[in-house]
Amino acid sequence: REQTNSIAHIRAIDRHSVHQICSGQVVLTLATAVKELVENSIDAGATNIDVKLKESGAEQVEVADNGKGVEEANFEGLTLKHHTSKLRDFSDLIHVETFGFRGEALSSLCALSVITCHESSQVGTKLFFDHKGHLVQKTPHPRQQGTTVSLQQLFSTLPVRHKEFQRNIKKEYAKMIHVLQSYCIISTGVRITCSNQNGQGKRSTVLSTTGSQSMRDNIGAIFGPKQLQSLLPFQQVSPTENVIEEYGLKGADLPKQLFSITGFVSQGDHGVGRSTTDRQFFFINNRPCDPLKVTKLVNEVYHMYNRHQYPFVALNVAVASECVDVNVTPDKRQIFLQEEKLLLAILKTSLIAMYEGGVNKISLNYTPAPSTSKNTPLHVDPHIFTLIIRQLDKCSSAGKSVLDGFRYQVMSCEDIDSQKDSAGSSCNTAEAKPDIQCSDLESSPPKVERTSVNNETFKETSGNIHTVPEDPELETEACTPYEDSAVSPEAKRARKDYPHFPSEEESSTFSNAGEKPPLTVDAPVCLQRRTVHLQFSLAELAKKMRRLQDQHKQRAGEELLYRRFRAKINPGENQSAEEELKKEISKEMFKEMEIIGQFNLGFIITKLKSDLFMIDQHATDEKYNFEMLQQHTVLQGQKLIVPQKLHLTAVSENVLIENIEIFRGNGFEFLIDEDAQVMERVKLVSLPTSKNWTFGPSDIEELIFMLSDSPGVMCRPSRVRQMFASRACRKSVMIGTALSVNEMKKLVVHMGEIEHPWNCPHGRPTMRHLANLDVISQY
């Protein structure tokens, strides 16, 4: 930060530079307010920062530090807009190294009170500012070196914003903690503490660092030793040729040692990652930021090794200040970076190199026969490949079709089973009817008058294979055209004679006699061309066109019917169809639907006014049963012999304590000691169990994350939802079950009694619009 012995006076930025760097900064959230104050403390060289909240920040926010303090000459400009000590004009922005530089933060936070003591002063001063940022009062106040900024009733002068802020205070508080965590991680050598007091209760520590010079120690102080056990230090390597080519950097004059990346990421093993991206922190030159492309790349590479989880990430990119533009957005979280593609290439190569060493893979590269198309080798399970080879031994033609499928897609076990069945039936068919005539495969052409057809016979050598005996005496005459035969246009590609596969008896005859089997060579194919004379009248065509135009004009003049449902029954339009149903169908309408009947023992056809709907009987019953289980099931807990320490962060502990009844509803019981140290206040004493399903700390962490976003709302961990979905599926009406009208009506009425009736727990649609009878009647 600013390392200078001379006093940096607070002055107004010149008017021209104001227009160049002005962002319209307005503090809209609790997170932004705390962020701006903490950044000021760090810029002032503080080594100890204490953030104190009352009622999660709704009543009071106070940030105290031991920095340089504010000199008396700077009191007047402290909260005036576009007044700063960080830069004088726009050119200084290129080399700015402080968090703040616009002179907008404190002015947007007014009204506030400040207690400060400059390093050259003997006594502190208490300052009061009005809502315009003008100093209205200053009084002596005892204080050691540093500054304390106190905000009372944040946004109280803006009624609409204040009401929204109070309504969402839990979410605001959680977002503020996440932002503060990023500064705790990157601010080595700075001790940061945050505490909160609700009502007249005891003040509880939310997070705290020790002022260590190590980023790793800071991570451990915030997230506990358990998180540290699963982390890998980032090891930077130069990008490979393939990655350089992927990012279009081949042949470019790439700068060397432009980026220096340090930090930590999760191991790639399953179970050590997280279910969400709630612990991902990125920094450019120690400044917390949100680099979207970098974030996306890190998660994509991690998913190559751990598909179902997200990594913990704390990465700092050091780069020359002239290569970075931090003056992009008001919160300075979006950053423009020179040579961004090079940074992505370095990250991708480095992460892959780190994870490759710890992953054991069994892969089988299948290389298809040479062809004009370019096929990519696929990784195939060896057991599946063995199954295919066996199939090839049984029936070469059927096995080939199975193997060909692997050239274009990875087949599931169910697909292979079905291929086995079809392969077996193919073999049986071939054995039963070895001689197949071309005429059996050709489709009969439409009959035309013989007088209108001219036959033209010609010979053409095709790619078809024919069996020709070696003995010239056995050679037959060339094929002659049949006058009455009908040859389809596909005859050029059809075989005239199918090769005859010899039986075991014939094979032994050839081998005993010492004779060679027949050779297969190309042979001429006889084809016929049909010429059909069609009648055409330009006048008749013009007459039909005029008739169509008249019909269109007539329809345009009629009143158009409003089509409420436009989405087709197609997987690609599921979202559009669901949005239409949400918009047009209310819960009360399900009771009004008329049952038309059951289709294919799996779908209920209903009518609402002039609209017809198709309802999946299994999917809709499954969703109803699932939501009933979600709402009414209380999972039973199994007591642990010894209480288990969870080592939750202070934030997580507070969320758990505040939502303890929701955890009990999910079968978790805890022993809570509010006087214990942070990360040791909560111990697990009972776990939910249900037949073959077991649950643990990972489910607790998932619940905490969901409740941070929606405090007080009953929710379930994903594995509990999976268990409920499995139960709901088994107890629901199955496809193939015949239903009476009353049974169908009951299923339809149930759809109006649940929150989300549009798809089952596994994602299958429950209902789709078929047709509108009024629109059909027009035609």
Residue, then its C-alpha position, 0 to 999 in steps of 0.5 A: r500500500e502507500q509507503t511514504n513518510s510524507i503526509a498525504h493530504i486529502r484534496a479534491i481531484d480536478r474536474h476533468s479527472v473526476h469525469q474520467i474516473c467517476s463511477g457513480q459509486v453508491v453503497l447499496t449493500l451491507a457487504t459494500a459498506v463493510k468492504e469500503l471501510v476495511e479497505n480504508s483501514i488496510d490502505a492506512g497501514a493497519t495491522n489490526i482491524d476490528v469489525k463490530l456489528k449489531e443485529s447483523g449490521a441492521e443497527q450498527v456497523e463499526v470498523a476500528d483500526n490501528g492505522k496512521g489515522v487522519e491528520e487534522a488538516n484532512f478532517e474537512g475533506l474526509t467525507l466530501k465526494h471526489h476527495t482522496s489522498k490516493l491520487r491527484d489526476f487520471s494518470d496516477l490511476i495507472h500505478v495505483e496500488t491502494f484499494g480505494f482511489r475515487g474518493e466516493a466511498l465515505s461520501s456515499l456512506c454518510a451520515l457517520s461518525v469518526i473517531t481518529c488519532h493521527e500518529s503525530s497527535q497526542v489525543g484523538t478527535k471525534l468527528f460528526f458529519d451530516h448527510k451531505g458530507h460536511l463536518v458539523q462538529k468535532t470534539p477531543h476524544p481519547r484514542q490510541q493511534g488509528t481510526t474508528v468509523s461508526l455507521q448507525q441505522l444504515f440506509s435509514t434516510l432512504p425508506v424504500r432501500h432501508k425497508e428492503f435492507q431490513r427484510n433481507i438482513k440475513k442474506e445481506y449478512a451472509k454476503m458481507i461475511h463472504v466478502l470479508q473472508s476474501y480480505c482475511i485470506i489475502s491480508t497477510g500480516v493483518r489481524i482481522t476480527c468480526s463479531n456480532q451482537n443480537g439484542q442484549g445478548k453476548r457478542s459472538t465472534v464470527l471470524s478471526t485471523t491471527g495476523s500471520q504472514s501466510m495465506r495458508d494460516n489465514i485459510g486455516a483460521i477462517f475455515g478450520p484445519k479440516q479444510l487445510q487437509s484437502l488443499l494443494p499448493f498451486q504449482q505454476v508451469s508454462p503452458t503446453e503447445n496444445v493449450i497454446e494452440e487452443y487459445g490461439l496463441k501459437g506463433a505469438d510473441l508471448p511475454k515471459q514471466l508476466f504472471s506469477i500465480t500463488g495460492f491453494v486449490s482442493q484436491g481432485d479426489h471425490g469427497v474433498g470438494r464442495s457441493t457449491t462454489d461458496r469457497q472460491f476466492f480470486f485476487i489480482n495483485n492482492r485485490p479481491c475480484d470476480p474474473l469470470k473466465v478464470t472462475k469458469l476455467v478452474n471449475e471446468v478443469y476440476h470437473m475433469y477429475n471430480r465431476h460432482q463437486y466444486p473446488f476450494v480456490a484461493l488464487n492470487v495473480a501478481v502482474a504489472s500494474e500497467c497491465v491491469d485496469v481496476n476502474v471498470t465497475p463501481d465495486k472494482r470486482q470486475i477487472f480488465l487484464q492484458e494477455e488474459k488468454l495467456l493467463l488462462a493457458i497457464l492456469k489450465t496447464s498448471l491445474i492439469a499437471m497438478y491433478e494428473g499425478g494423483v488420478n488413476k485411470i484405466s482407459l482403452n483407446y479404440t481406433p476405428a478402421p481408416s475412413t474419410s471421417k475423423n473419429t476421436p478415440l473414446h475411453v471405454d470400460p474394458h468389461i464393456f469392450t470384452l462383451i463386444i468382442r464376444q458378440l463379434d464372435k457370435c455374429s460378425s454382422a450384429g457385433k459390427s453394429v454394436l461396435d460401430g455405435f462406439r465410434y459416435q457415442v459412449m453407450s450405457c450398459e442398458d444400451i449394450d444389453s439391448q444391442k445384445d438382444s438385437a444382435g442375437s435376433s439378427c443372428n437367428t434370422a440370418e441362420a433361418k433365411p440365408d438366401i435373401q432376394c433383392s426383390d424382397l428388400e425393394s419397395s414396390p413402386p407406384k403403378v403407372e400406365r404402360t403406354s407412358v413408360n419408356n424402358e432404357t437398359f444399360k450396364e454400370t459397374s457398381g460397388n456391389i460384391h458378387t460371387v464368381p466361380e473360378d471355373p470358366e465353364l460354370e460362368t453364367e451369362a450376363c444379366t438381361p433386363y426383364e421387361d415386366s420387372a419393376v426396379s426401384p431407384e435404390a437398385k444401384r446400391a442393392r446387391k443382386d446376389y447375397p454372398h452365401f456363407p458356407s455351413e460347417e459341412e461345406s467348409s470341411t468339403f472345401s478343406n478336404a478337397g483342397e479347393k479354394p472358396p469362391l472369389t468375391v469381385d465387382a460385377p456389372v449390374c443391370l439397371q432400368r430407367r423409367t421415364v414418366h410423362l406428367q401433365f402440366s398447365l401454367a394456367e392451372l397453376a396460376k388459378k390455384m395460386r389465386r385461390l390460395q391468395d384469396q383464402h389467406k385474405q379471408r382468414a386475415g380478415e377473421e378474428l385471430l384466436y389467441r394461442r396461449f400454448r406454443a411450445k412443442i412436446n420436445p425435450g429442447e422446449n421443456q423450459s418454454a413449455e413449463e413457463e407457459l404452463k406456469k403462466e396460464i394454469s393456476k392451481e384451481m384449474f386442475k379441479e376444473m379439468e375434464i377427464i377424457g380418458q387414458f392413453n397407452l396405459g400411461f397418460i391421462i388426457t384432460k380437457l380444460k375449456s378448449d385446450l387438451f392436455m396430456i398428463d404422465q400418470h407416474a410422474t405426477d403421482e411421484k411429484y405429489n408423493f415426493e412433496m408430501l414426504q418433504q413436508h411431513t416426514v421427520l427423520q429419526g436420529q441415531k445417537l452417537i456414542v461420542p459427540q463429534k466435533l464438526h469444526l464449523t466456521a463461526v458463520s456456519e455455527n451461527v447459521l446452525i444455531e439460528n436454524i436448529e429446529i430445521f436441523r432437528g426436522n432432518g434428524f440431526e441433534f447437536l450439543i451447543d456450548e456458546d461459551a466455547q471457542v469459535m469452531e468448537r461451539v457445536k458438537l454432533v450427537s445424533l445422525p438421521t438414519s433410514k434403512n440403507w441411507t446414512f448421513g453425515p457432516s457433508d449433509i450438515e454443511e449443505l444444509i448450512f449453505m442453503l439456510s444462509d441463502s434462505p434462513g428459516v425456510m424448511c429445506r432438505p439436504s440433496r441426499v435426503r431429497q434423493m431418498f424421498a424421490s426413490r420412495a416416492c417413485r416406488k409408491s406411485v402409480m406405474i406406467g402400464t396400470a389401467l386407471s378408472v375415471n375417479e383414479m385419474k381425477k384424483l391424480v389431476v386434483h393432486m397436482g393443484e395441491i403441490e408447489h411445483p407440479w410441472n416435473c417429477p423429482h427426477g426432472r421428467p415433465t408431468m404435463r404438456h399441452l396437446a392442442n386447442l380445439d378452436v384452432i383445429s376447427q378452423y381447418 
